[in-house]
Amino acid sequence: MCTASETPPAEDPDELLVELKPSRPARLYGSPGCETWSACFSPDGSRFAWSLGHGVVRVLPWPLPCDHHAEDPAGSEERTLQCEHTIWGMAFGPQPASRTRAAECCGAAEGLLLATGLNNGAIKVWLVSTGQLLFSLTGHQSVVRDLAFAPNGSLTLVSASRDKTLRVWDLSKKGTPSRVLTGPKNWVFKCAISPDSSMIASVCNLDSKAYLWSMRSYTFIRNLKYDHERTMISCDFSLDGALLAIGSFHSATGWWLDLWDPYTADQLTRVEDCDACVYRNDNLLTALSFSPVTLQLAFKDYRALQIWDVEQDKLVLEADHNRVSSLCCAFHPQGSAIATGCRDGHVKFWRVPRLVPSLRHLCRTALRYSVSTFQVTALPLPKKILEFLTYRNISKKKILRCSEHYS
């Protein structure tokens, strides 16, 4: 079943909130070292971390101050972290509810941490309030491509690397060796942890499947397999953990966004790139992210930043029409803004349309956060309600036509 957006989203100049530019721009477009490979908000939304290339991370208060172009003005809350190597992945942690315990473990009054994954395989963990380097974690043999803190408030950090492994670190116990998850045959590009901290999902660049791991036993659970060769880009769990979004592309078919049920390994829907575009095969997907508050999925390709509302089955934003491809995107914890990091070192902030989720969806989210698909299907409920609770009522296939080819 193919469906299309009911109305093409309009390009509003007010959608762009602000743009940050690095103080050291690239001398030539495409020159290595200047890229913003990672950008992220802190769990409470009060800080924003920006990898602006050249081994430098800036941590700024959010909302951004009026003088955000200044280099660390005296007395400001900004921090500049010199990582000395290219930063590929970043993650804030732990969750706000556990910062007191985190502070006790780290011996500091304020326990907000920032982990940075570097080109040399090291992970540096910083105390945001002072800019102090707390840990330098070693073990990976190649680039640390992605990082994620467990959402349960613990000091558990998961790292994904080009050395074809994932590692799980317990930062509350200094000196504890990491647990190594092996199995992938290619570079591990991205990792994500389910909202209940029970599963890890990961994707590799040239592997036509995703991997699911248990966070409780640190063992492999299953693969989510594709029938055709795909280049995997990213993955992320929905707010309730009942959906896993996987982004991929192929030179012959363009990009796909697939929603899977991580409990049953069922593919629920496939979203495909605009089929009317001449350059469809050259339009690569670069990043995706689920909203932390609604059932909205943001993704960036070479043409635009788009946000798809899964519940309403339509695009609610199409912006950033720029061939200078964005490399990452990250929602603010309140879902009001989204940041995109670019290949030229810039980062842009876009206003996200405010939509009120339905009461039905809120009830589904509350239930699915702690109840698996198997437990739901065992409930004595009518078939239509079970299909709604397990997301079996969404379209099996959807083509997202761009605004230029909407008809």
C-alpha positions in Angstrom: 0.0 0.0 0.0 1.5 3.3 -1.1 0.4 6.7 0.3 1.6 10.3 -0.1 1.5 13.4 2.0 -1.8 15.2 2.1 -0.2 18.6 1.8 3.3 19.6 0.8 5.2 21.2 3.7 5.9 24.9 3.1 9.4 26.4 3.3 9.3 29.0 6.0 12.4 31.2 6.5 11.4 31.4 10.2 12.0 27.7 10.6 15.8 28.4 10.9 16.3 29.6 14.4 20.1 30.3 14.4 23.2 29.1 12.7 26.6 28.6 14.3 29.8 28.9 12.2 33.2 27.7 13.3 35.9 30.3 13.9 38.3 28.4 11.6 36.4 27.7 8.4 37.7 25.1 6.0 40.2 26.5 3.5 38.6 24.3 0.8 35.2 22.6 0.7 35.7 19.0 1.4 39.0 19.4 3.2 39.1 16.9 6.1 39.0 17.8 9.8 36.4 20.6 9.8 33.3 18.4 9.8 30.6 18.5 12.5 30.3 14.7 12.8 28.3 15.0 16.0 26.0 17.4 17.9 23.8 16.8 20.9 21.6 18.3 23.6 22.0 17.4 27.3 19.2 15.3 28.8 17.6 18.3 30.5 18.0 20.6 27.5 20.2 23.1 29.2 23.4 22.5 27.3 24.3 21.9 23.6 27.6 20.2 22.5 29.0 21.1 19.1 31.9 19.3 17.5 33.1 22.1 15.2 36.0 20.2 13.7 39.8 20.4 14.3 39.5 18.3 17.5 37.5 21.0 19.3 34.1 20.7 21.1 32.2 23.7 22.4 29.5 23.3 25.1 27.1 26.1 25.1 24.1 26.9 27.3 20.7 26.6 25.7 18.9 28.8 24.7 22.0 30.2 23.1 23.3 33.5 24.5 23.3 36.6 22.3 27.1 36.6 22.2 27.5 32.9 21.2 30.0 33.9 18.5 32.5 35.1 21.1 35.3 32.7 22.1 34.6 31.7 25.8 33.8 35.2 27.2 34.8 35.5 30.9 32.3 34.3 33.4 30.2 32.5 30.7 28.8 29.0 31.0 30.5 28.0 27.7 33.2 25.4 27.7 35.8 24.7 25.0 37.2 21.1 25.1 40.4 20.4 23.3 40.2 16.7 22.3 43.3 16.8 20.0 41.8 14.3 17.6 38.8 14.4 15.3 35.5 13.9 17.2 33.2 11.4 15.6 30.6 10.7 18.3 29.4 12.5 21.5 26.8 11.7 24.2 25.7 13.5 27.4 24.9 11.5 30.5 23.6 10.5 32.9 19.9 11.4 33.0 19.0 14.3 35.4 17.4 12.1 38.0 20.7 10.4 38.7 23.1 13.3 38.6 23.5 13.3 42.4 24.7 9.7 42.3 26.9 10.5 39.3 28.4 13.4 41.2 29.3 11.2 44.1 31.0 8.8 41.8 33.0 11.5 40.0 33.8 13.5 43.1 32.1 16.7 41.7 29.2 18.9 42.7 27.7 18.8 39.2 27.6 15.4 37.5 26.7 16.2 33.9 29.2 14.4 31.7 30.1 14.6 28.0 31.7 11.6 26.3 33.6 12.1 23.1 34.6 9.4 20.7 37.8 10.1 18.9 39.6 9.2 15.7 42.4 7.3 17.5 40.0 4.9 19.2 40.0 6.6 22.6 36.9 7.9 24.5 37.4 11.0 26.6 34.8 11.8 29.3 34.5 15.4 30.5 32.8 17.0 33.5 30.8 19.7 31.8 30.6 22.2 34.7 34.4 22.6 34.8 35.6 21.3 31.5 37.8 18.8 33.5 38.8 15.5 31.8 37.6 12.7 34.1 38.3 9.5 32.1 40.3 8.5 29.0 38.9 5.1 28.0 41.0 2.9 25.8 40.3 -0.5 24.1 39.0 0.3 20.7 41.5 -0.2 17.9 39.9 2.3 15.5 37.6 5.3 15.2 34.8 5.5 17.9 32.0 6.3 15.5 29.1 6.6 18.0 28.3 6.8 21.7 25.1 6.4 23.9 24.4 6.6 27.6 21.8 4.2 29.0 18.5 6.1 29.5 17.9 4.5 32.9 20.1 7.1 34.6 23.1 4.8 35.2 26.6 5.6 34.2 26.6 2.9 31.5 28.1 4.0 28.2 27.9 2.1 24.9 30.4 2.8 22.2 30.4 1.7 18.5 33.7 1.5 16.5 35.2 0.9 13.2 37.1 -2.0 14.7 33.8 -4.0 14.2 32.9 -4.1 17.9 30.7 -2.4 20.5 31.8 -1.9 24.1 29.8 -1.4 27.2 31.5 0.7 29.9 30.5 1.2 33.6 31.8 4.6 34.5 30.6 4.3 38.1 33.4 1.8 38.8 36.7 3.3 37.8 39.1 0.8 36.2 36.4 -1.8 35.4 37.1 -3.4 32.0 34.5 -2.9 29.3 32.3 -5.7 28.0 33.0 -6.3 24.3 30.2 -7.2 21.9 31.6 -9.0 18.8 29.9 -10.4 15.7 29.7 -7.7 13.0 32.0 -8.1 10.0 32.1 -4.5 9.0 32.5 -1.0 10.6 29.9 -0.3 13.3 28.4 3.0 12.3 25.7 3.7 14.9 24.2 2.4 18.1 21.0 3.1 20.1 19.7 2.0 23.4 16.0 1.2 24.0 14.2 3.6 26.4 13.9 0.9 29.0 17.6 0.1 28.7 16.9 -3.5 27.8 18.3 -3.6 24.2 21.1 -2.2 22.1 20.6 -1.8 18.4 23.5 -1.3 16.0 24.1 -1.0 12.3 27.2 -1.5 10.1 28.1 0.3 6.9 28.2 -2.6 4.4 26.0 -5.1 6.3 22.5 -5.6 5.1 21.1 -6.2 8.6 20.9 -4.6 12.0 22.0 -6.2 15.2 20.1 -6.4 18.5 21.9 -7.1 21.8 20.7 -7.7 25.4 21.7 -5.0 27.9 21.0 -7.4 30.7 23.2 -10.3 29.7 25.4 -8.5 27.1 24.6 -11.2 24.5 23.4 -11.2 20.9 19.6 -11.5 20.5 18.9 -11.4 16.7 19.4 -9.8 13.4 16.9 -7.7 11.4 17.7 -8.8 7.9 17.1 -7.3 4.4 16.5 -9.4 1.3 18.7 -7.0 -0.8 22.1 -5.5 -0.3 22.0 -2.2 1.6 24.4 0.3 3.0 23.3 0.9 6.6 23.4 4.5 8.0 21.7 4.9 11.3 19.1 3.5 13.8 17.0 4.8 16.6 14.3 3.7 19.0 10.9 5.5 19.3 9.9 7.1 22.6 8.2 3.9 23.8 10.8 1.5 22.4 8.1 -0.4 20.4 9.6 0.8 17.0 13.1 0.7 15.7 13.9 3.0 12.8 16.7 2.0 10.4 18.0 4.1 7.6 19.8 2.7 4.6 20.5 3.3 0.9 21.5 1.5 -2.3 22.9 3.0 -5.5 20.1 1.5 -7.6 17.1 2.2 -5.3 17.9 5.3 -3.3 17.3 5.5 0.5 14.9 3.6 2.7 13.5 4.3 6.2 12.2 1.1 7.7 10.3 0.7 11.0 10.8 -2.6 12.7 9.3 -4.3 15.7 12.4 -5.1 17.8 10.6 -7.7 19.8 9.3 -9.9 16.9 11.7 -8.8 14.1 8.7 -7.9 11.9 9.2 -5.1 9.4 6.2 -2.8 9.8 6.6 -0.2 7.2 9.0 1.1 4.5 9.4 4.8 3.7 11.1 5.5 0.3 12.7 8.5 -1.3 10.8 10.6 -3.8 10.3 8.4 -6.9 10.0 11.3 -9.3 13.5 12.8 -8.6 16.0 12.4 -11.4 18.9 12.2 -8.9 17.2 9.8 -6.6 20.1 7.3 -6.7 22.6 10.0 -5.8 20.5 11.3 -2.9 22.1 9.6 0.1 20.6 9.4 3.6 23.0 10.8 6.2 21.2 10.8 9.6 17.9 10.0 11.4 16.5 10.6 14.8 13.2 10.0 16.6 11.6 12.8 18.6 11.9 12.3 22.4 8.3 13.5 22.9 6.2 12.6 19.9 6.0 10.0 17.2 8.0 12.1 14.7 11.0 10.8 12.8 13.6 13.3 11.5 16.0 12.4 8.7 18.5 14.3 6.5 19.4 13.5 3.0 21.3 15.5 0.4 18.2 17.5 -0.5 16.6 18.5 2.7 15.9 18.0 6.4 12.5 16.3 6.7 10.4 15.4 9.7 7.7 12.7 9.2 4.9 12.4 11.7 4.2 8.7 11.9 0.9 9.0 13.7 -0.6 11.5 11.1 1.4 9.9 8.2 2.6 13.1 6.7 5.6 15.4 6.4 5.5 18.2 8.9 8.8 19.9 8.0 11.0 20.2 4.9 13.8 22.6 5.3 17.6 23.0 4.9 17.6 22.6 1.1 21.4 22.5 0.9 23.7 20.1 -1.0 26.3 20.7 1.7 25.2 17.5 3.4 24.4 17.4 7.0 26.1 14.6 8.9 24.0 14.4 12.0 20.7 15.6 13.5 19.6 15.8 17.1 16.3 16.8 18.8 16.0 19.0 21.8 14.6 16.9 24.7 11.4 19.0 24.6 11.1 18.3 20.9 10.8 22.1 20.1 14.0 22.3 18.0 16.4 20.1 16.0 20.0 20.7 15.3 21.9 19.6 12.2 25.7 19.4 11.9 27.2 20.0 8.5 30.2 18.9 6.5 31.6 22.4 6.5 31.6 22.6 10.3 28.4 24.7 10.7 25.5 23.7 12.9 21.9 24.9 12.3 18.9 24.9 14.6 15.5 24.5 13.1 12.1 25.1 14.7 10.0 21.9 14.9 6.2 22.3 14.3 4.3 21.9 17.6 1.8 19.1 17.2 -0.4 17.7 20.0 -0.3 13.9 20.0 -3.7 12.2 20.3 -4.9 10.7 23.6 -4.9 7.3 21.9 -1.2 7.6 21.1 -0.3 8.8 24.6 -2.1 5.7 26.1 -0.2 3.5 23.6 3.1 5.0 24.5 2.5 4.7 28.2 1.6 1.0 27.8 4.4 0.1 25.3 7.2 1.6 27.4 7.0 -1.4 29.8 5.1 -4.0 27.9 6.6 -6.1 25.0 4.8 -7.0 21.8 4.4 -10.6 23.0 2.7 -9.4 26.2 0.4 -7.1 24.3 -0.8 -9.8 21.9 -1.6 -12.1 24.8 -4.1 -9.6 26.2 -7.8 -10.4 25.6 -8.5 -7.3 23.5 -10.2 -6.8 20.1 -8.1 -7.3 17.0 -8.2 -3.6 16.0 -7.0 -2.5 19.4 -4.1 -5.0 19.3 -3.1 -3.8 15.9 -3.1 -0.3 17.1 -1.0 -1.1 20.2 1.5 -3.0 18.2 1.7 -0.5 15.3 0.3 -3.0 12.8 -2.2 -0.4 11.6 0.3 1.8 9.8 0.9 1.7 6.1 3.1 -1.0 4.8 4.8 1.2 2.3 5.0 5.0 1.8 6.8 7.2 -0.8 7.7 10.6 0.5 7.5 13.0 -2.5 9.5 16.1 -2.1 7.8 19.5 -2.4 9.0 19.9 -6.0 7.3 16.8 -7.2 4.2 16.8 -5.0 1.1 16.4 -7.0 
